Structure formats: structure tokens, C-alpha cells
């Protein structure tokens, strides 16, 4: 059942009635949706379209670019640059911001996006996605890098697309989080998951345990307690998940709850985290909070964080609010020195994952 076949365009008209420049913001989100449809078609063809494999180049973070990374970036830029709605864009695939060309009218919004999150999974046919964030640019001046460095709480819209068995677009304009499914027969996004709500409690967590030796003690503590299950202090069993695709992880949490952790670690002390603040963590955190969840760095609400650079990386913990609040409490107790040694019946003293000594 498609809830009266409410299309994305109709939904945006209803949602944006009391928002400044509503028609422009709605039109921009429709342009983003058009890009998502094109990217969905490319990911669906995969090897048949010659889209799989590496491009043979690296992005600004030094990561190998997949062919679909570059193609998805180009699709998003070409779909959104000409409509008179944007002043500029920033992408994972570009070192510097992309100003809307002079031949087009420049608008009052900025777009930050990750064109293909989880692209390393394309060769094994695992769900990937596109993440985007919309910010205001209330000036006629050409935007510079500093104009994008706005805290996440100032986003006017955010969303992601997930390219799985079905293509879904999940968005927020600050009035809840809502999911749309692409009806391929008519080419429209139809509202199928209105007002998504993340359960406050959960029995699932997602983390890459191959990095356990680099985790901070509060994360060790939380994971060890979950692994202990019914025989430990939590007195109940937990399931662990890990897909290595932020969009896929968050989509699961929006659908049924859970906690996702990509915490600060000690692998490279010059990088306090692994996820990009502007075009990954901020938009995802906005969606999660609008669905009743919680998002944090471990010690700070993520949407309050002041960006310092375009491609800044940060730690991210998000999901069901009661579990995220517990992890935040563990961080606070560790920093204050009031945490107590913990043990797990699954492992020996302080578990096999030995936290490093507190500095």
C-alpha cells in the first residue's frame, strides 16, 4: 500500500509550506532525487554497463576511486548546477568547493554530498548509497570554503539514497524523517515510510571489531558488556552487525533500531575519526535525531560540532537513544576517572581486548 500514492513532489509542497524559500528548497530536493534515479540506474546495471572496478585515480583523501564514484559525482553536479538554486557544492571527490558556473544563475543554497558511500562494496553487490546535506548561503557572493563550515544544526535539509533490492530516498527538512521508494514503472518516488522512529532500546550494535586493539576504553567497555550477553552486567543478549556501508548501517537502524559505532581510535593520532563531518556525519545525524535517535562523537552532540575544514573526519556513534546515552556516559566516566574496571565472563580480566592505559 502506497499511502494514497503521495509522491515526493507532493510531499515537499505539504512539508515546506511555512519554510522560507520553500519552493526553491523543494525544487532543489527534486533535482537531487533526479540525480539519485540516474545513479540507481547505473548501480543496477553494474558490470553490464561497464561501471564496476577502480577508476585508476585517488580522491582528496588518498582513497582509490571506483568508476561509480566518479560517475555518481558527475551526475549529481550536472543535475543540480543549472537550476538557479545552488551557489556551490562540495563533494568527497573534490579537494575544493565547486562553484556554480557563471553561465548559470546562482541560488541561495549549498550542497555537500558523498556521491557513492560504500563504493568499495559495488564489486560484491552489497547495498551502497548517496548522502547529501543542504545549507543556506544568504548572500550573493561566490561561496568560499568557509561558507560550508556550518554546524550540523544549521542544515535545512538532509538525506540519503540507498541502492538495494529497492531504491529508497530518506529525507528530512527538520519535520521528521521520511522514506520514499522508487516506483521504477512510473519513475516517481512514493512515500512508503512516513515519520520513521528509531526504538529507544535495542539489542543490536554495529562496529568493525578488527579495529578493537585501537579502541578507547569506553568503547571496549560497551562492546565487552554486549558480548557477555545474559551472563554479563547487561543481562541480555545482543547481536552484532557490520556491513561497511554507512548508508546501509543507518538504514537498518531507522527501520528497526540499533547502534552504529565508528569511534575514535589510535591507529593514526592525527585523525580523530574516519567519517567525514560535512557530507556524511552531519546529514546522517540530522536524519537520526529527527527520527528520535541520538548522534554523538562520544563526548559531544555531533550536530553542535563546529567544522574546521571541508574534509574533516570525526568519530561517530548513533542510533537508539538509550544505548547511545549509555556510551556517552561511559566516555564521561572514563574522562573523569570514575569508571570502574569491568570484567566479562566470556574473557578473562578486562577481556581479551585490552584497553590502553589511561594517559
FENHUQUI-V559060 format. One record per residue. N is the residue number from 0. RES is the residue in one small letter. PHI is phi in whole degrees, 0 to 359 (NA if undefined). Layout:
# FENHUQUI-V559060
N;RES;PHI  N;RES;PHI
This chain:
# FENHUQUI-V559060
0;x;NA  1;x;254  2;x;53  3;x;76  4;x;57  5;x;288  6;x;278  7;x;301  8;x;299  9;x;296  10;x;298  11;x;294  12;x;301  13;x;288  14;x;284  15;x;258  16;x;301  17;x;251  18;x;254  19;x;305  20;x;55  21;x;302  22;x;295  23;x;292  24;x;296  25;x;298  26;x;296  27;x;296  28;x;294  29;x;292  30;x;297  31;x;299  32;x;298  33;x;295  34;x;296  35;x;300  36;x;299  37;x;293  38;x;294  39;x;300  40;x;295  41;x;291  42;x;294  43;x;291  44;x;284  45;x;53  46;x;296  47;x;297  48;x;264  49;x;72  50;x;266  51;x;273  52;x;98  53;x;278  54;x;282  55;x;93  56;x;221  57;x;240  58;x;274  59;x;297  60;x;274  61;x;82  62;x;268  63;x;296  64;x;277  65;x;276  66;x;305  67;x;291  68;x;303  69;x;292  70;x;295  71;x;295  72;x;299  73;x;297  74;x;298  75;x;296  76;x;297  77;x;293  78;x;285  79;x;246  80;x;280  81;x;260  82;x;277  83;x;76  84;x;250  85;x;249  86;x;264  87;x;183  88;x;220  89;x;228  90;x;223  91;x;301  92;x;270  93;x;238  94;x;288  95;x;244  96;x;299  97;x;257  98;x;281  99;x;299  100;x;304  101;x;299  102;x;287  103;x;254  104;x;292  105;x;264  106;x;259  107;x;248  108;x;231  109;x;240  110;x;239  111;x;244  112;x;207  113;x;253  114;x;297  115;x;211  116;x;293  117;x;77  118;x;298  119;x;294  120;x;271  121;x;297  122;x;293  123;x;251  124;x;63  125;x;262  126;x;305  127;x;234  128;x;200  129;x;236  130;x;240  131;x;214  132;x;222  133;x;245  134;x;238  135;x;277  136;x;222  137;x;275  138;x;201  139;x;272  140;x;290  141;x;296  142;x;291  143;x;247  144;x;303  145;x;298  146;x;293  147;x;274  148;x;275  149;x;254  150;x;302  151;x;301  152;x;295  153;x;269  154;x;297  155;x;261  156;x;197  157;x;201  158;x;181  159;x;213  160;x;247  161;x;240  162;x;257  163;x;234  164;x;306  165;x;237  166;x;270  167;x;237  168;x;241  169;x;244  170;x;224  171;x;217  172;x;240  173;x;87  174;x;231  175;x;91  176;x;245  177;x;225  178;x;248  179;x;237  180;x;251  181;x;284  182;x;275  183;x;294  184;x;290  185;x;250  186;x;75  187;x;243  188;x;275  189;x;246  190;x;295  191;x;237  192;x;226  193;x;286  194;x;50  195;x;298  196;x;228  197;x;276  198;x;305  199;x;292  200;x;243  201;x;205  202;x;241  203;x;231  204;x;221  205;x;233  206;x;200  207;x;273  208;x;288  209;x;294  210;x;264  211;x;305  212;x;292  213;x;256  214;x;290  215;x;283  216;x;306  217;x;299  218;x;287  219;x;307  220;x;302  221;x;296  222;x;296  223;x;299  224;x;295  225;x;294  226;x;294  227;x;292  228;x;60  229;x;298  230;x;275  231;x;255  232;x;292  233;x;281  234;x;59  235;x;201  236;x;273  237;x;237  238;x;254  239;x;251  240;x;230  241;x;200  242;x;251  243;x;67  244;x;219  245;x;304  246;x;300  247;x;295  248;x;297  249;x;291  250;x;298  251;x;300  252;x;294  253;x;296  254;x;280  255;x;214  256;x;92  257;x;139  258;x;231  259;x;246  260;x;229  261;x;234  262;x;280  263;x;299  264;x;217  265;x;253  266;x;301  267;x;220  268;x;293  269;x;280  270;x;241  271;x;290  272;x;200  273;x;244  274;x;267  275;x;278  276;x;292  277;x;292  278;x;243  279;x;233  280;x;292  281;x;298  282;x;297  283;x;295  284;x;294  285;x;300  286;x;299  287;x;295  288;x;295  289;x;292  290;x;261  291;x;87  292;x;268  293;x;219  294;x;221  295;x;210  296;x;275  297;x;117  298;x;234  299;x;208  300;x;303  301;x;296  302;x;289  303;x;269  304;x;291  305;x;274  306;x;297  307;x;247  308;x;205  309;x;301  310;x;252  311;x;301  312;x;254  313;x;218  314;x;284  315;x;216  316;x;228  317;x;209  318;x;133  319;x;304  320;x;296  321;x;292  322;x;288  323;x;295  324;x;298  325;x;297  326;x;295  327;x;298  328;x;296  329;x;298  330;x;296  331;x;296  332;x;294  333;x;295  334;x;295  335;x;273  336;x;79  337;x;260  338;x;287  339;x;250  340;x;304  341;x;243  342;x;231  343;x;232  344;x;294  345;x;284  346;x;231  347;x;272  348;x;313  349;x;61  350;x;70  351;x;292  352;x;278  353;x;270  354;x;296  355;x;290  356;x;296  357;x;297  358;x;294
